[in-house]
Every structure is written in C-alpha cells, then in structure tokens.
Amino acid sequence: MRRSRGLTAALVLSLAGAGTGIGLVLMPQASAITAPVAFTADELPTWQPDGIVWAMAQAEGTVFAGGTFSAVRPPDGTAGAEQDAVNFVALDAATGKPTSCKLAFTIGDGTATVRTLVVSKDKKTLYAGGYFGAVNGTPVSSLAAIDIASCTPKAAFHPGFPATVRALAVTDDTLYVGGDFTTVEGQTRERFAAVDASSGALKPFVANVDEPGRAVEVTPDGKNVLLGGDFFTVNNSNSHALAVVDATSGAVKKTYTNIPSNSVVKDISTDATGFYTGNEGSGGGVFDGRIGLRLSDFTEKWRDRCLGATQFVLPYEGVLYSSSHAHDCSTEQEFPDGKRHFLLAQPTDHEGAAPAPVDGFVRGPGKLGWHPTANDGLGEGIGPRVMAVAEKNDVKYMWVGGEFTLINGKPQQALTRFASTGDVGAPTTPVASASSVKPGEVQVRWRTSYDADDSKLTYRIYRNGSATPAATVTAGSLEWERPQASWNDTTVKAGQSYTYRVTATDAAGNTSALSATASVTVPTSVQSYPNQVRTDGAELYWRYDDAVSPYVADSSVSGNRSGIQVNAPALKQSPGAVPGSSAMGFNGTSQKLHSDRRQSVGSTFTIETWFKTNSTRGGKLIGFGNNTTRNSGSNDRHIYMTNTGRLVFGVYNGSTRTVSTGLFDTYNDNKWHHVVGTQGPGGITLYVDGQKKDTLNATSNGTYAGYWHAGGDNLSGWPTRPTSNFFAGQLDETAVYPSALTEAQVKKHFDLAKAPTDTVSTVKTTEDTYINQGAPSTAYGTSTSLAVRGSGSLYQTYLRFDVPAAPAGQVLKSAVLQFKTSTQANAGTADTVSVVPVTGNWSGASTSFNTKPALGATPLGSIAGVPEGSAVHTVELDTAAVTAVLGTSYSMGLTSNGTDPLWIWSAESTAAEGTPQLVLTFGAK
C-alpha cells in the first residue's frame, strides 16, 4: 500500500525592483525542487538489467526488481562486470548497485517472468508473483514467499497457481492475488484469490471475474479490496475494469460501468483518503489516463483523460506520480497530441474547488514540474511500467522500472532512480528581447525557461552590462508550456539605448547562462501604430522584429502570449508593413507559428494582421486550432486566402460560417495589405485595408481550448479551400483582441500604419585612443581600454565617428554617447566627465601626450560621476551641436578636472557592448 500526505502547490508570478533600475534580488530558498514535487529529475547511476522490469518493491533501503531478464550490468561508462540475474535483482537504494541477495526465478517449459512483488507489513517477507516454477531450485507455482533476511524461498509456502500471477496485495495475515488463473489448489478462483500470508493456505475469499485481473489493493482500513483488470463481471455483477469487494468474503461492494469497454485498469494505489487507478486501452474512444476516487464512498473525484497507456500510479506526499507514455492531454487543457511524456506528477486532489465537469467528468489536477524523459524501449514499447519509493540514510529515492533504454537522453535500460536531494540541472537559457514604443518605457520579455524538476524559476534582468540585477521576476513554466514573462523598465530616457540580459535560477540555486543581449533604443516620441494596438487592448501582438529562433515576442501590454516558430520562418524581412518594423517570411509548405500558451477564446474577439504575397496557392494567415505543430482537428476563428487571392474569415458553430471579399476583390499582388476579422454580438465582419468587406449574423463559435496560429494550419472542410494550408509570403503586426474592434478603430489602425516613425542610427567609433602624461611619448591606439583623469597624471580619451546625414524628411531629435566601464578595479570615477569637441588633428597610431590635439571649450555633454562595476553608461549630447556635424567625420574628447580616473573599453576590446558608440534618433521635422 502506497501512502501519501496531502500537499498542494501554486505557481506564482512576482516582481521585485521595478522602477528603480537597481532591484531587490529575491534569493531562492535552499530546497532542491519546486514543492510539492519530492524528487529531482536528475537520474542517478543505476545497474541495469538486460531485459524488462515489470515489478518492484522495497524494504529497509533495498529495492527488489523483477521482470524478464538474465543479467544486470553497471551503468554505462562505469567499471564493473556483468552479473547473472535471472528475472530478479536486489539493489541498494542509495548506490544503485546489486546486493548479495541472489534469486533465480525459472521454469522448465516456456519463459519465466516475475510480474508483481510486494513486501509484508513487518518487512520480513517478500512475495513474488508471475510465471515460474522454481526459485533457486525450490519448487513453487507462480507465487513465492522469500525470507528477506536470508534471501531464501520459504519452501513451506507453496500455493498452487496454474497460470500467471499479475498482482499482489498483503495485510498482516492475508495475501491477495490477481492474474490469469481460474483455479487455485484445485478450487475455483477465477482471476482473484486470497491465501494465508504465512502458510499459503487458500482462504474462502471469492471474487470471480470473467477476464484477467491486473491490479489488487487493500483499503487502509483493511475492510475492502480494490480489484482492477480487463473483466466485465465480478461474482456475476456487471462491473467493468474496476470493483470494490469485501476483504473477507469477496462480496461485491461497489461496481463501475463508466470505464470504456476497450480500456482496462493496470494498477491501483491508495493513500489515506483516496485510491487511484492507472488505465490502458486500445482503439477509438479509449480511456488511457488516471482516476482519483474517494475511500469514503468509492465515488470518483476526478478523471485525467490524457491518452497514453498509464501503467502505474504512486501517491506520495500529496503527489500522484505515474508512468505512461502520455501523448495527448488536450482534455486536461495541457499538451496536444504529439511527443510522449513518460513520467508525470500531479496533485492527488484539486486545490480549492474542483473545476466543473466536462463530458460528465471532472478533469484531473494539473501536472506539476517533474519531467524526466524516457523512451518506448523494448517489448511492447510502453516505456516505464512500475515505480517504488525507497529511503536510505535520510534520502528518499524514486525508482522506476520498465521497457525503456534511455533516460534523459542517455543510455539506461529497464531501471533508473531519482533522489529527493542533489538537484544539479540548471534551467535552459532564457531567450530575451526588448521593445519600446513610447518615451520612458522599455518592455523586456523572454520565453520562460525549462527545468525538468522546477516549475517555478527566478529570473534576473541585468541592464547595460551591470552585475547587479535591475529587477527579479518569478514565473512558472512546464515542459509543454513556457509562456512569455516580462518586466517594464520605467526608468529609461528617451533617445538612449539600453541592453538587457536575463538568467533563470531554480530553487536549488542552479543558474542558466546569461541570455543573448537584447538591445533597444527608447523613442523620443510615441510610435503611433504599435501604441494604438496596445491601447486598444491587444492580448497578443506579434511584431516579428525577433532576431533569433524559435521565440516570437508578444508586445501586448500584459498578454505574454509569445509564439513559437515551426520549421524556421525567415526573420527580419524588410521593409515591413509599418515604418521601422520588420516582417516574417513563410515558405507556404511547412513554416508557421503557434502561441505558447493553451487558452479558450469566447465569442467576442478580433484577429488582425498585415500580409504581402503573390501566391496562387492560398493558405491560412491567422487562426485558432487545438494543436501546435500538427494539423488541428478543431480549427476556426481564422482568416485564409483562396488560390485566386480572395480573403475568407470564418468561425465554426456546428457548421462553417464565413464572410469573404468579392469574386474579383483579390490581394495576392505582392503589396502590403491590412486584414481584420471580428466577432461579437453583431456577428462576424471582415475588413481589408480599413474598409468593411462583408458581414454575417454568426454570434457563436467552436468551444475548445487551443492555440493561435500564423502562417498555416488545417483548412480541411472550409469553403473555397485553397491548395495549401500554409501561406507563402510575409506577415507583420499580427494581433488578437478579446473585444470586437469597431469600424473606426480598424480604419484608424490602417491609417496609422502610414504615420512616420523615428529612425535610430547606432554609430561605433572608427578610431579611438587616449594620452597619458606619465608616458608622454607613448601612443595607445591599440589599447583595449581608454582612460580619463584631469590632474595628477593627465589622461584624455579621443573618439572618432563617421556621423551619418539625417534621413530624407527627418531631423536629429536626440544624440547620446554610450561607453562601458572596464572590469578592472576602481574603473568608475567620482568626478564629472565632460564630452568636448576635438578641434586638432590626431590618430590612434601616433598621438601621445606630447602631440595631443586641441579641444573645444564648450562641452557637448557631461556625466556627473560613474559608479564602480563594469556597465554601460550614457551621456546626452547637445542636439544642435551634433546636428551641425551630420554627414561628417567628427571627433570627441573625454576630459575631467579631478584626480579619480575613469577606465572604459575601447574598440579594440572584445568585451560585449564594449565599443564606444553614438546613438542618434531622427524624426519628422
């Protein structure tokens, strides 16, 4: 009996340090994993059988594994010789190595196998069931009792089971047995029986079923027995796959008729208040998941309808661990049909009120952050089949057995284990970006990282290369759901450039590498189009300015509905539909995007995108569907193009309901067009280029959870279906709103896309050097650092830039000099540093203190001290003075009057963001 104590968990999103630039760092607690999960996902070295493990049990720090195998070998890459192990091995829970206990389960004819193991309550006897005729030569009949202390079979325990034994459960005096047999000791006992735990004598318990018994468990009070298997009747009462009977007589206490006829119960486990089933089926309409039931009245609490053949369930400290190959948890509002997830964890009960039933069932508690990976492996290709928790030296170990040959991508056959301590795996590196659409604010956002045993991670955001985080954010993520997290930096200044990097840290303190640098320049005026999209309430806004795969940032105010690129669409396509933005290119055969968070969408919404194409094969521009990388079986709320270039907007409410452009109203002319579809109380409406094209009184749509797609998804069954599901062309500025935009709002968006926007030029030095009064004849043009000091021993720095001319129709609105302090000790300064024009001639190769150039008297700008620590700093420059030198080669000097030197990186350094640069912002006159 596997007991559990009730614990629950909540995933939270929190923020520290916003608005100050230097944030409070929230240090993680000194725990290894995110509660209530009790084990890491880091596999430990474990000896491995050469076949399949079907059964496990444990006692006093020893784990017993039974199955179909002939030997065990050391973990790959470690020393040691293979050892004989005939269908059984005993291992040290803490080391994973075989113990001195050797038992061989054999049979004269056929293939012997051990299918079930259980340990007596006093931890002195191990019971083994399966198909075998002897243990270490002692005759038995598919059931044996082993004295654990001496590792010898009890010869006096010899009940006769003429067919395979598949399940065992034990009390102080009774051993319950399930399997394929129809008689025991010559008496009728169809697939379930009970024998005396000491002598093996058959007991009067009768619970006859018509198909194999696969699971048996005793309730904690000892009064009832839970039966699971393939059966349809118990003692002639209709009950499929699951039943409750009296522990003494076998009389039926509770029957079940709501498990599909093509599904069976593979395992049953109990805790203090409930019992749980693992289920497997084949064919359409199967039930492959888990059921949680109450011990008080044996009624169902919840049903997890994930597809993927659940083999074993193990409640432990409020968490239900399970082994399966779950590949579709759509009914649970989790991952769609796709890759297999072999080991899962979820709370044994819902936290708070359970959700409302769907299709007559309350869905299971949501999955937790515990995701060791496995593979299908040998035999039936099921993967993991059995689990056990053992403890030694105050450390608990989750042992897993089965058919697998890989664990966490590494060779490991049939057995593996995970500890309650020693989490060593760092989260994946965040993929970060930054955007600013108005003065005074930068949105820093990143795809949340994945950690196999931590669902709540701490993210630290570093600005301008500083070693001190500007903010700390805590966010949740799972292997199949890694939504965007974000932080708004409201301390930024218009016209200045900023860089950001992000790390992820788990509860054990394991920290990812820094993300790649995300750079952004704050505009000097509001960018009209993106600001309006955000103001109008977009909850998803993909601008396609991303520079790396596979993450697509969401620029909405707080939606955090990022996208995932599928099959590498082309990035940074220019020009985009809106000035200053870029587009994303799709090949029309396999490339698309999907949102990274499953959601439900009501009957009021707006979808919007810009597109450009000359395709004659049509394709989906934007839409909603219930899968991610595969074709969505449920799909609507979409805009697609026909082969002739017409646009169709449709929803599904039992039938397809669509509106479209006219027969000759086509848009595959290789020009940018704006398309919007809305649904609300007034029905559905299609707009193109700011104009209403068609309406229909359709006020409802499909009720399912899914993902937003751009660039392609299933179009089967839709009117005027194009040749291709996939769109060939470019998309830009894709947005989704939880409201129906008005005709005036749509027209305003179209018009604002033509509004001018700022142009930002970043100009790095073409040459730099400094002079040193202490070495008056030395030139420092190849130095990796530059220095400034006013007295003592004078240092001055000189920087040369090729300053661009203003773009046509624009003027300079701001100019900023940016440099980064070096990593040497005391690189900062308490003195004011001034930026002045250089009026004399100089060169990096020859200029020294003795030949230093003349400087202008009027400063272009200054900075009042630079703090210690390597970081990027900015100096605002006089716009009028810089305007006068646009389109020329121009030199600036850095000077001070104090004695505290400033050290900065030069263009010759390899430091990230180290080269001094000008950031010039041009805007409309």
N, C-alpha and C positions, 0 to 999 in steps of 0.2 A: 504494500500500500504506500503510495507516494503522497506525502502530506505537504500542505502549503499554508503559509500565513498571509493574510490579506494586506497587500500594499498596492498603491496606485501611484501614477505619475502624471504630471502635466508638463507640457513643453511650453516655454515662455519666450517672449521676445522683450529684452530690456535694453536700456541705453544709459551710458554714463558719459559725462564730459562734454555734452553738446553745448555749443555756444561759447566756449571759452578758448578753443584752439588747443588747450592742454587739458586732457580729460583725466578723470579719476579712473584708474585701472582696477577692475574687479578681478581679483585673483581667484582661480578655480579652487574649489575645496579639494582636500587631499584624498579623493576617492578615485578608484580606477575607472569607473564606468558610470553611465547615467542610470540612476535609480528609476524603476525597481529592478532593472536587469542585474543579475548577480554574478555574471561571468563575462570575461573578456572574449573577444572573437579571435584572439591570437592562439593558434594551435601550438601545442607542446609536443616535444619529441616522444613518440609512442611506438612500441613494437607493433608490427603489422602482420596479420595472417595473410596467407596466400589464396584465400577464397572469400567467403561471405560470412559476416557475423549477423546472426538472427536474434540473439538473446543476450541479455546482460543482467547481472545482479551484483550487489556489493555487500561487504561486511568488514567492519573494523579496518578500513584502509586498504582492503584488497578488492579488486574488481574481477568478476568472473565473466568470461565471454564465451558463448557457444555459437556454433554455426556449422558450416560445411567447409572445412579446410584441413590441411595436413601438416602445416608448419607455420612458424612465425619467424620473422626476421627483424633486424634492427631498423630504426628509422633510416631513410636514405641519407647517405653521406656520413654515417657514423660507424664506428668499429663494432665488431661482434659477428658471431657465426649464427647462421640459421639453426633453429631448434625444432625438433619434432613437436607437433601439437595437433593431435587427432581430434578435430571438431571441438576442442576445448582448450582454453588457456586462462590461467590466473595471473593477474598483473598487479604490481604495486601502484596504488592510485597516485602516489606522488612522483614516481620516477618513470612510470610507463613501461617498466621492464618486467619480464616474466618472473614469478616467484618459483619456489621449489616445488609447488604443488603441480603434479603432472597426472592428468586423467585422459585416457583414450576411450572415446565412445565409438564402438564398432558394431558391425552386423555381418552375419555370414553371407547374406544374399542381398544385393542392392547397395544403395549408397546411404550410409549412416549420416544423420544430421541431428544437431541439437537446436530445438526451436523455441524453448522457453526455459527460464531459470528464475527461481525465487528463493529467498533466504528465510529461515524460520525466525520467529519473533525473538528468540533468545540468541540469535546469531550463531548457533552451533551447527545447523544443518543446512546444506544447500540441496534443493530439489531441482532436478533436471528432467525436462520432457522433450520428446522429439520422435525420431525413428531410429532405434538402435536396439541391439540385443545383448550387449555386454559393456561393462565399464571396467577397464583394466582387467579384463578377463572374467569378472564376476557376472554371471548371467542376470539379466534384467529384461523387462519387456516394455520398452519405450518410456519408462518412468523409473527414475533412480533417486535415492537419497544418499547424500555424501556427508560424511563427518568432516567438518571443516578443519578442525584442529589437526587431524591425522591425514587428511586428504585421501580418505579411503571410502569406497562404497559400503553402505550398510547392507550386508548380504541378506539380513532378515527382512528387509523392506523389499517386497517383490510382488506388487500387484500386477496382474496381467492385463496390459492394454494392447490389443492386437493390431492397432493402427496408430497413425501419427498423433502424438500429443502436441498441441499448439499453444496452450495457455495454462497457467498455474496461478493460484492464489492460496495463501495459507493463513490460518488462525492459530491459536495456541494448540488446538487439538485436531484440526481438520485441514486436509489438503484438497482444494477444489481443482478439477481438471477439465479442460476443454480440448476438443480435437476432432478427428475424423472417425473415431471408433463407434461401434454400435452395441458392443457388449464389453463387460469388464468381469473377469473371473467367471465367465460363462453366464452372467446375468445381464439382462437388457439394461443398458445405459447408453442412450443414443446421444452421443457427442458431448455430453456433460456428465460428470460423476463426482463423487466425494469419497475420499478414503481417510482412514485414520492416519494422522501425521506421524505417528510413531511406528505402528505395525504395518500399515498399508492395507489393513482390512477394509473391505468395501462397506460404505455406510448406506443407510436407507434413503438418502437424498436422491430424488428423481426429478430431473428437468430435461425431458427428452425433446430434442429438436430435429427438424427434418433435413437440415443441411449443416455443413461443418461449423463447429464452434471455434472461434478465433480469439476471443478475449473473455476473461473472467476476473472479477474483482469483488472483494467483500466490503460492505459498507463499514465505516469506522465503528459503529455500534455493534457490529458482528451479527446483526439480526437478518440481514438480507444479502443476497448475492446478485451481482450485476452480470448479465450474460451478453456477449456480443458475437456476431458471426454472420453467416450467409442465410440463416434459417428464415422461414416464413411462419412456422408454428412452434409453440412451446407447450408441451403437455396438451396438445390438440387445441390450444387457444391461438388465434391469429395474432401474430406479433412478428414484424419483420426486422431482423438485424440486431434488435436490442430488446431486452426484457429484464424485469426485476422479479426474483423469486425468493421464497423463504429459505433461510440459510440451513434449516434443519430438514425440512421435508422436500423442498424444491417446488412447493406450490406457487402458482403464478400470483404475483402481487401487482404487477404493472405491465401492460402491453403497449406497443408502439406501432403505429401504422403510417407514420408520416416520413419515413425514410424511403426514397425511391427504390423500386423493386430491383433496379440494376446496380444498387450500391450495397455495401456491406460494412460492418464495424470491424476494424482491425485491432483496436486497442481501447481499453477503458482504464482510467486512473481516477483516484479520489483525493480530495483534501478534506478539511474539517467541515465544510458546508456544502460541497458540491461534488459532482462527478462529471467526467469529460470523456468524449469519445473521439477517436480518430477514424475517419471513414474513407473508403475507396470505392470507385465504381468504374464502369466502362460503358461506352455508348452515349447517346444523346440524353440530356436531362439528368445527368448523374449528380450525386452529392459526394464530393471528394474532400470535404473540409472537416470541421470540428463542431461539436455541440457541447455547450455548457448546461448542466441540469442541476436542479436543487436536490439535496439529500432529504429535505423535509417532506416533500411530497412527490419527488421523482419527476417533476414537470420541467419543461425546457425554459432556461433563462435566455439563451441566445444561440444563434446558429451562424457560424462563419462558413460561407458558401464558396470560399476560394476553390478553384479547380486545381487538382494536382496530387491525388492519392496520398492522403495522410496515413502514415504507418504507425506513429507512436505519439502519445501525449504525456507530458510530465509536468504537473503543477508543482511549483517550488517557490515559496516565499511570495505568493501573490501573483506569480507569473506562470503562464502556461507555455512551456516550451514544446515544440513539435517538430517532427521530422516528416518531410514530404518532398514533393517536387512542385510546389505551388507555382503555377504559371499564369493564372488569371484570377485576380481578386477584384474584378470590376464591381461585383455585387457588394463588396465591402467598401466601395469608394476608395480603392487603393490602386494597385498597378493593373494595367490592362493585359490582355493575352500577349505573352512574349516570353522572355527569358525565365528560366526556372530558378526558384528560390527554395533551397533545400532545408534550411534550418530557420525557424521563425520563433518569435516570442511575442506574447500579448498578455495583457492583464487577465486574470481569471474572471473578473467582473468589470462591468462598466463603472466608471467613476461618475457618481451622481446618477441622475435619471437616465435610464436606457433610452435609446432612440426609438421612434415609432416603428412598428413592424412594416416591412415591405414584402409584398407577396406572401404575407402570413407569418413572416419570421423577423425577429429582432436580429439585426446584424451583430457580428462579433465585436468585442473590444478591439480598438485599433492596434496595429502592430507597433512594437517597440524597436528601439535601435540596437538590434543584435543580429548580425548578418554574416556569420561565417559562410564561406562558399564551399560547395562540393561539386560532384558531377554524377551522371547517371550510373556509371560504373559497369559492373558485371551483371550476369544473370538476367533478371527482368529489366534492368536499367532503372531501378527505382531511386537509387542513391542511398541516403541514410534510412535505417529501418528501426533502430532501437536506441534508447538513451538511459543513462543512470547517473545519479549524483553520489559521489563518494567524498569522504573527508579524511584528511590525514594531516597531523601537525598544524591544526587550526586553519588549514587551507582547504577549500571546497573545490571539487573538480567535476565538471560536466563531461561525462564520457559519451561518445556517440559511436555506434557500430552500424554496419550495413554493407552495401554493394559498391560504394564509391572507391575510386582510385586516385582522386585528387581532393585536397583540402586547401582552400585559399590559394588555388592555382599551383600548388606544389604536390609532387607525388606522395601519396599516403593512402594505403589500402586498408579498408574494412574497419579500422579503429582509429579514433582520434580523441583528443581531450582538450578542455579549456579550463583555466583556473579562475578563481574568484579574485585574484590579485595579479599584478605584473603586466598591466596594460602597457604595451610598448609601441603600438601602431599610431603614428601621427595622422591627423586628418589630411585629406587631399588639399593641395594649394588652391586658395580661392582664385577665381577669375574675375578681375575687377575692372570697372570703367568709371568714368566721371563725366558729368554733363552740367552745363549751366545755361539757362535760358533767360536769366534776368540778373541785374546787378545785386550783389550781396548774398548770393546763394549758390552753392555747388551741391549737386546730388551725387554722392559716392555710392555705388551699388556693386554688388558682387553676387555670383551664384554661390549659394551656401555649399560648404564642403561636405564630403562624405567621410564618416568614420564608422568602422564596422561595429563598434560597441559603444558609441556615444552619440545619442540623438540630439543632445544639447551642447553646442560648441560656443566658445567665446572668441569673438573677432576683435582684433585691434587694428585701428586705422591710423597709419602714420602719414603725416603731411610734410611735404618738402624735404624728405630725407631725414627728418628728425628721428632720434632714437626713442623719444617719448611719444606714446600714442596721443593723438588728438581726441580720440573717442574710443569707447569699448562698447560693443554690442553683443548680446547673447541671442542666438536664434536656433531653432530646431530644424532638423533635416533627417531624412531617411534615405536609404539606398535608391529608392524609386521616386522620391520626391525631394528635390533640392531647390526650393523656391528662392527667389532673389531676396536678399536682405539689403538694407540701405541706411544711410545716415546723411543728413543735411548739414553741411558746413555753412553756418551763417555768419562767420567772422571774416569772410573773404572780401576783397576790394575790387571794384570794377576796373577792368583793363589789366589786371595782374594775372599771371599764370601760376598754377598750383599743380603739384604732383601728389599722388596718393598711392600707398601700397597697403595691403591687408594681409594679416596672418590669421590662422584658425588654431585654437588650442582646445584640447579635450580636458576632461575632468582630472586626468592623471598628470596634466602638465605637458603632454606631448604637443609640440607646436609645429605647424607646417612651415614650409619655406615662405618667404615673402612673395606676394603676388607680383606679377609684372607691373611696371609703373604705369599708372593711369594719369594722363596729363589733361589739363583743361585751362582755358582762358576765360575769365569772367567777362561777359559783355558789358559795354558801357551803357547800353540801352536794352530795353525788353525786346526779345526776339518774338515778333508778333505771332507767327503761326504756331510754334510749339507751345507758347504761353497760353494761347487760346484753347488749344486742345486740352491742356491740363486744367484750365479754368472751367471748361465745360464738363469736367468730371470724368475724363477717360480713366478706366481702371486697368487698361492695358494699352501701352503706347510704345511700339517698336519703331525706332527711328532709323535703324540699320546703319549706324555710324560705328559699329563694332569692328575692331581690327583683328580679333582672334576668334578661332573656332573652339568649342561649338556653342558659345554662350551668346544670346541676344538680350541686350539690356532692356528693361522696362523703364521708360522715362515718365510714367504717370506719377502723380503726386505721392501716392502711397499704395498703389495696387500690388507692386512687387510680383508681377506676373511675367517673369522672364521667359524667354524662348530657348529652344534647343535646335540647333541646325542638324539636319539629316542629310548625309552624303555631300557635305561641303559645298554649299552655295557660294557664289563669287562675292567677296566682300569689297566694301569701299568703292562701289561703282559710281563714277562721277561723269556729268553732273547729276545730282538728284532732282527730285521734283520741287524741292523747296531750296531757295538760295542758302548756301552754307552747309547743306546736308549731303550725305551720300546715300546710295541705294544698294540693294542686294540683288544679285543676278541668279536666276534659276534656269536649269537646262531643259525643263519640260519632260524629263523622263524619270528622274528619281529624287530630285532635290526638293526639300520642303522644310518647314519649321513646325514645331508644336510647342505649346506652352508647357511649362514645367510644373504646373500645379493642377490637379484634378478639381473640377468645380461643376456646379449646376448653374444653369442660366434660365432666368424666368422668361416671361412672355413680353417683357419690355426691354429693349436693348437697341444698340446701334453698332454696326460694323462699318469701318471706313478704311480705305487705302488709296494710294496713288499707284498707277501701273503704267508701264510702257512696253509694247510688244508689236511684232509684225507676224506673229504665229498664225497659222491656219489650222492648228490642231486643238485650239481652245485650252481649257484647263481651269482648275479651281484657283481663285485668287486668295480668298479668305473664307474660313468656315469653321464649324464646330463638329467634333466627332468623338467617339468613345475609345479610340485607340491613339497610339502615339506614332510609332514607326511603321506599323502595319495598317492596312486598309481598315477604316472604321466601319463596323457593321451598322451602327446607328450614326447618322450624319444629317445635318440640316443647318439652318441659320447661316447660309453660305451665299457667296457671290461667285459665279463662274462665267467663263467666256465660251461661246459656241465656236465652231470651226470658222464661221463667217465673221466673227468679231463682235457679235451681239453680246450683251451682258444680261445675265439672269440672276435674280435674287429670290431665294426660296426658303420656306420652312416646311416642316412635316408635322401634321396633326392627325395622322391616320391616313392621309394621302398627301401627295406633294402639292404645295400651294406656291405658285411662282408669279413674279412680275418680271418684265423684260423690256429692253429697248426695242424700237421698231425694226421691221424687216431690213431696212436699209440704213439703220442707225448703228453703225459699226465703229469699232475703236481699235482695231489692230493696224494702226497707221504709223507705228513706231514713234508716237508722240506721248508726252505725259498727259494722263487723264486722271480725274478725281472721281471715285465711285463710293456711294454711301447707300447702305440698306438699313432701314429702321423697322421695328415692330413695336406697337403699342396698342392702346385701346381703340385706335382708329384703323388698325390693320397693318399691312406691310406696304412700304414705299421704297422705290428705287430712285436715286438721284445720280446724275452723271454731270460732271463739270458745273456743279452748282444749280442744275436745273432738274425739276421733278420730271421723271420719265413715265412712271406707272404706279398704280396703287391697287390694292385688293383687300377686301374685308376678311382678313385672316388674323385672328387675335390670339391663337394658341400655337404651340409647337411641341416638339418631342420632349418627353420628360425622362432625361437620363443624365448622368454625370459624364463629363468628358473634358476635352482639351481643345483650345483654339489652334487652328492650323493656318499657315500661309504658304502658298506655292503649290499645294496639292493635297488631295485626299480622295477617298472613294466618291464617285458620282453615279454609281450604278443605280438605275431606276429613275433617274431625273430627266425631265423633258429636254428635248434637243441636246441630249448628252453629247459632248464633244468626243473626238477621237482619243484624247489624252485626259487622264485625271490630273496631270501635272501641267503647270503653267510655265511657258517658256518666255522669259522676258525679265523685266526688272520691277521690283516693288519698293515703295518708300512710304514712310509715315503711316504705318498700319496702326489703327486704334480701335478699341472696343469700349463702349459706354454702357452703364446699367440703366440708361434712360433713352428715350427716343428723341434724337435731336430734331429741332424744328427746321422748317424750310429756311428760315432766316439764318439759323446757326450754320446750316450746311453751306449756304451761299457765302457767309462770312468766311468760313474756312477756305473755300475755293479762292476767294478774293485775296485773303491774307497770304496765300502761298506766293503771290507775286510781289509782296512787300519787300523792300530792300532790307538786307541784314548786314551786320558787321562783318568785316574781313580782318582776320588776325594773321599777322606775319611774325614768325619767330626767326630771328637772325642771330646766328652764332658768330663769335669772333673769327676773323680771318687771320689774326695775329695778336699775340699778347706777350708781355714781358714785365719785369719790374727792375728797379735800380736799388742798389744797396750802398749807402755811404761808407759802410765798414769795409767794402771791397770795391773801391771806386772805379777800377778799370775792368771789372767783370761784367760780361753780358749774360743775362739769364733767360734768353729767348727759348731755350729748350727745357726749362724747369717745369716740373709738373705742378708747382704751386706758385702763387703770387703773394706779395706782402704789401702792407700799408702801415706806416708809422711816421709821425710828424717830427719827433725830436729824439734825442739820444743818438741813434744812428738812423738816419733818414731812409725810409722805404717809400717808393711811389710805384704804382701799377699803371700800365698803359694798355688800352684795349682798342683794337681797330675793327670796324664793322663796314660791310657793304650795305648801306641803308637803301631799301627799295623805294621807288617812287610810289605815290598814292595810286590805288586803282582808279580807273576812269569813273568820274562822278562821285568820288569819295574824298574825304579829308581825314587827316590824322586826328583821332579823338583822345588817344592816350598813348604814352610811351613809358615803359618800365625796363630798368636794368635788373637782371637776375644773376646772382652768383651763389656759389655754395662754399661754406667754410670747410676747411680740410679736417682730417681726422687727427691731426697732431694735438697734443695737449695745449690748452690755452690758445686755441685758434681764434676765439672770439675777442672782442675788444669792448672796453667801456667807453671809448672815445667816439666822437662823431666823425663819420667818414663822409667826405664830400665827393661828388662826381663833377668834374670840371672839363671843359674843352681842352684838347691838346692843340696848341697853335704852332708848335715847332715840328721839325722832322724827326722821325725815329724809326728804328727797325729792331726786330727781335734779335737778329744776328749780331748787331754791332752796338746798340745803345747801352751805355753804362752810366754810372753816376757822373762820370767826368763829361759825358756827352748828352746829358739828359735834355729833353726838349722843353721849350717854354710852355706854360699853361695859361689858360684864360682866367680872368679874375672872377667872373660871375658863375657861380655853381649852377649846374643843370638840375641838381637834386642832392639830398643827403639822407643819411640814416643815423639816428641817434643811438649808437651802440649796437653791437651784435652779440647775442648770447653765446655761451660756450656750447660745444657739441656740433658735430657736422650736420648741417642742414642748409636748405635753400633759403635765401633772403632776397628781398626786392627793394628797389629804390625807385620811387616815382620821379620821372623826369619832366622838365618844363616842356610842355607840348609845343609851344610856339618856337622854342629854340630848336627842337628836333625837326619840326616842320621845315625850317629853313635849310636843313641839310638833307632832305629826302632826295633820293636818287644819286647820292654821292658816297665816296669812301670817307668815313668820318672816325676820328679818334677821340677817346675819352680817357681821362686820368682819374685815379682814385687817390685821394690825399687825406691827411688828418693833421691835427696840431698837437696831439697828445703823445704819450710815451708807451701806450699799450698797443702792441702790434695786432693787426688783423691778417690772418692767413687764409687764402681761398685757393680752390683748384683752378688750374689753367686749362687751356685747350689741349695741352699735351698729356693731361692726366687721363686715366682710364676709369675714374670714378663715375658712377651713374649720376647723371644730371650735373656733371662737374664743369662743363664748358660754360663760361660766361655768355649771356645772350641778351638781346633786346627783344621785348615783346611789344609789337606795335599794333594797335587796334584802329582800323579805318572804318568810317561810317559815312552815311549820306550827308551831303552838305546842308 
